């Protein structure tokens, strides 16, 4: 049996996050150090210190500035940091609705 295409897995992940965060934008989970975030729309650039983490974007797009470097993470790119990382971060593309890959 073939694994489903990655965009189907991302859509399922986005749908699950949307269902779990219906009443909040930030949801700490029962799993230590795992937090779900949902933004209903773009967010202006803001200073953020990322703790060591893996950020997976199920839907939408985010830009992170680290010094003179710009990183875009979306459903095809993630952010991994092993140290506290001072950044400027902004959400470029976000929606209250679940979007299919074909309409995004």
Secondary structure, 3 states (H helix, E strand, C coil): CCCCCHHHHHHHHHHHHHHHCCCCCEEECCCCCCEEECCCCCEEEEEEEECCEEECCCCCEEEEEECCEEEEEECCCCEEECCCEEEEEEEEECCCCCCCCCCC
